[in-house]
Amino acid sequence: MNIYFVSLGCDKNLVDSEMMITSLRKNGFVLTDDIEEADVIVVNTCCFIGDAKEESINTLIEMGSYKDGRCRLLVAAGCLAQRYHNEIKEDIPEVDLIVGTMGYEDLSDKINEALEAKGVLESLKDIDYLPTPLTDRDSMSGGYYAYLKIAEGCDKCCTYCVIPKVRGHYRSVPMDNLIAQAKHLVNNGAKELILVAQETTLYGKDIYGEKSLPKLLDELSKIDELKWIRILYCYPEEITDELIDAIKRNPKVCNYLDMPIQHGADDVLRRMGRWTNREQIENTVSKLRKEIPDIVLRTTLITGFPGETEEDFEQLKEFVEKMQFDRLGVFTYSREEDTPAAEMDQQIEEEIKASRRDEIMQIQQDIAFDKSNSRVGEIYEVMIEGKLPDEGVYIARTYMDAPDVDGYVFIQSDYNLDSGDFVKVEITRSDEYDLIGEIID
């Protein structure tokens, strides 16, 4: 039976999709990229912010139109399915099976049940249940990198966030399972592993009694064919000296941290329910740059949070100018129902949110251009991602660049290189966020 799969949302959702697809394949289903040939369509949905909800709903409706042809079953899985299962049943009648965030283990059985059932079938497990991740998971990244989700859920409970309501409390994946997953992914071609979770820095505290990310980095670094290990979603208040030391002592760990901070004004951080303030963030950044001078820091911000005053916004702009983050993204605040922030006074108009976002991004654009220019003349090891054959140009990434969110290095060369190869290049010029380089013999 043919399965067509759509994975929406974040990289953590992609890992869930990979688990589902691997499980389906092992149970006799065949993955197809031709939707017209699909007997079953699965949409792994997202509901983190308003735009993600809208995309998920529109995708379900679009996929439902294929039930006029060969498709016999439409499955809504993941976050939107978990949070809005009643609404999906009422408003999207094309959906036949609703699978929550923790339901991928028995997806094959549920599909077979739904094919025989009348009406909509639901599979909604307790959000604090932790499925046992498959250690022979197939990667869908499309490159020589793979994501390794080291934990599920979150205990931070920021006032704007719905994740604890759809993903539950923080639960770490046992280390032996992660090492087995990692070895399988590397044996199947992955040269880079990207560690993800709602928060990676608390890894292991719930099952080992202490933050165990440093030990996990040590163990992953022992995998012979693995070249790079990248860490995303590090909360600043949880970055310890032990973690910094582990990054320093393991050359396979990229000197790169994604550290979501959300704002630079203490009043806004307090209303967001964040566990840190501006001074603590600045101290953490200062320590990271002192201990690891070539570290690249990525962060995300939210503009237009309820009650964000002009003074708060001025503080945010000054903060961005001062911190000079290497990579920075900005989201406008999304008012999510059943969150404390949605009920706060002083909700801000969408136009103001967007205007503030654009202003921050203009500041960051200037910072990013300056940083790119400063790379000219430097030598980096890069991983080849692909080639523009008509132009004879290779596309590559440095340790400074996470897939899909950061920049690239473009290399014009007559060398015969394959995707996944590592070569040294000298940066000859910059082009906005991207770099141009030449291979060093």
Buried (B, 14 or more C-beta within 10 A) or exposed (E): BBBBBBBBBBBBBBBBBBBBBBBBBEBEBEBBEEBEEBBBBBBBBBBBBEEBBEBBBEBBBBBBEBBEEEBBBBBBBBBBBBBBBEEBBEEBEBBBBBBBBBBBBBBBEBBBEBBEEEEBBBBBBEBBBBBEBBBEBBBBBEBBBBBBBBBBBBBBBBBBBBBBBBBBBBBBBBBEBBBBBBBBBBEEBBBBBBBBBBBBBBBBBBBEEEBBBBBBBBBBBEBEEBBBBBBBBBBBBBBBEEBBEBBEEBEBBBBBBBBBBBBBBBBBBEBBBBBBBBEBBBEBBEEBBEEBEEBBBBBBBBBBBBBBEEEBBEBBBEBBEEBBBBBBBBBBBBBBEEBBBBEBEEBBEEEBBBBBBEBBBEBBEEBBBEBBEEBBEEEBBBBBBBBEEEEEBBBBBBBBBBBEEBBBBBBBBEEEBEBBBBBEBEBEEBEEBBBBBEBEE
